[in-house]
Amino acid sequence: MKKIIIFWIMSCCWLKAASQDNLSALFTDTTNQGHVPVIATFKSVDVINGRSNETLKRHNLLFIVAHRFGDIAGKNGGGKTLFGMDDIYDVLIGFDYGISDRLTLGVGRDKGAPNGENTDQSSLYYLSAKYRLWQQTTDNHIPFAVTLFARGLFSSMHRIDEPGSDADFQGFSDRTSAVAQLIIARKFSESLSLEVSPSYIRRNLVATSEMKNMFALGLGGRVRVSRHMAIVADYFIPFRSSESVHYYKQQYDLDFYNALGVGLEIETGGHVFHINFTNSTSIMETQFIPSTTTTWTKGQFRWGFNLSRTFLLDGKKSDMNHR
């Protein structure tokens, strides 16, 4: 956990220093030069499984609830579980706070969704930071929005005395993990926004033949269909070693899949509500990127929701929620 905190502090310090270097003439606030920033690339801090490029306005507080039900179809779904409604795979409750218009800090707890094969960890507490490096401008002086996101996690679950499990904790650091993402987004029109998010995951304790360090690529998009409704989607591609793939296939007949989410976004004032369908059982990046073992083709997808409510503590409207 100390390493994660140090990494997080160093990242924030580096970002602050970088914003003051010779490139600042091009990539810092440009409103005084007549370059109008693009707002509301996305309407929420999240897409579905992944994060968006958006940060909160200064002194704004965001309350977040996310939920994943059970399989809609397949052997674990259907009418016997009311198409997954009887099962709860994962639940998250958290808060984000705008330290400045550029920097958002977050804290929360996630139930966790261990699959019992390549991950057993649950009861996850997290600290997160999102820093907006550059904001797209309407005249394309800056063609893309660029945001850095980092999250550190700690598992508070009881240790499992099982060699080879990622919950067989031997020390404090074994309970920690982290993710860092560079989110590059562009609003192409009032109706279309896209983003790409190169990601790095670090898990200090992993199951047998798992990867402590993993890279992934996330893709996300938003298509506006009315003033207050949009279709959102994201897709994550983990770069897993062939040794890990072969081990879990041979030992457990286990296949890994890329997390795909599609949903309907509804925005009403300070509320943003997502009705989602995804094959991922987990909400946290350190689980859904390396540990998605369910697939749409076998009916192993589920519906869930992301609900966020913005409290405007400074009395000003948030650009993220208002066009």
Secondary structure, DSSP 8 states (H G I E B T S, - for coil): -HHHHHHHHHHHHHHHHHTTSTTHHHHS--GGGT--B---SSSSSBSSSSB-S----TTEEEEEEEEEE--SSSTT-SGGGTTTTT-EEEEEEEEEEESSSSEEEEEEEE-----SSS-----EEEEEEEEEEE--BTTSSS-SEEEEEEEEEEE-S-----TT-TT---SGGGGEEEEEEEEEEEE-SSSEEEEEEEEEEEESS--TT--SEEEEEEEEEEEEEETTEEEEEEEEEEE--HHHHHHHHHHH------EEEEEEEEEETTEEEEEEEES----SHHHHTT-----GGGT--EEEEEEEEEEETTS---TTT--
